[in-house]
Amino acid sequence: MHKKLFEIGLHSGRKFLAAVEAKTISPTDIQGTVPFIVVATAQGPSHDFILGRIWETASQDAYEKFKLKEGVMSKEEMKMIAQMELRKANAALLAAP
């Protein structure tokens, strides 16, 4: 599942950045729907570089959230919360055509 989500994110990210570059997405749409982390890190020499920055920042943010819970929750509880967050984010819809 992890590899599949990575590939979906990479493909979707490339598509999104190409659309931004082609100006087929309006600044208003970007401001209203695109997470701040994406806007703040969307600079670099290539789309893959930008996507790497986004992944790194998002990964660090997720790590910090769970790091704060270490010692308070078991690894199994943290895993369960991560899975619930993934479901809440409708990650299953990412695979939809």
N, C-alpha and C positions, 0 to 999 in steps of 0.2 A: 504493500500500500504506500509506503514511504516513497519509493522510487516513482511510482505512478503519479503521486501528488507532485513530486518534484518536476517531472516531465510536463505535467499539465500546467504547472505554474510557470515554467520556463517558456513553453509555447505561448501561453496567454500573455505573459509579460512582453515577449517579443512583438506579439500582435498589437498590444496596447501601445508600446513605445513607437511602433511604426505608425499607428494611427495618430498619435500625438504629433509626431514629426511631420506627417502629411496634413496636419491641422484639420482632421476629420472629427476631432473631439474638441468641443468648445471649452474655453477656459472656465465658463460657468459650470459646465458639467463636471469638469475636473474638480473645481472647488466644492461642489455639492456632494460628490460621491467618492472621490479618490482619497484613501487614507493619507494623513499628513506624512507618515513615514515614507510613502512613495514619492510625494511631491518634494520632500526635503532632501531625498537622496537621488533624485533623477538628474544627475549631472555626471558626465564622464565621456571618455573617448569612444565608447561603443555601447550598444544596447546590452550586450552580455556583461560588460563591466558594470553598468547601472544596475542590472538585475542582481549581480553579485553583491553590490552595496546594499540593495534592498534586503536581500536574503540575510546578509551579515547583521544588519541592524535589527531585523525582525527576530532573528535567532537569539541575539543578545538580550533583547527585550523579554522574550519568552523565558530565557534562562534566568534572568534577574527576578522575574515574577515567582518562579519556582524555587529559586535559591532562598528567597525570603521565607519560604514555608518549610525548608529543611529543618529537621529536628522537631517540627510541630506536626508534620504529617509523614506517614510512611511513603515509600516509593510507590507502593500499590495505590494508595490514595491519590498521590500526585498524577499517576498514570490515568486513573479513572477521571480525574478532573480534566486532564488534557483531552481525553477522548470525548467528554461531554462538551468541551469548548469547540472541538472540531465539528461535532454534530450540530451545535448551536449556530455555527458559521455556515451551515448548509454545504459543507465540503463535498458531499455526495453529488451535489448539483454541478460541480466542476467537470465531472465526466460526461455530463449531458451534451449532446451535439449542438 
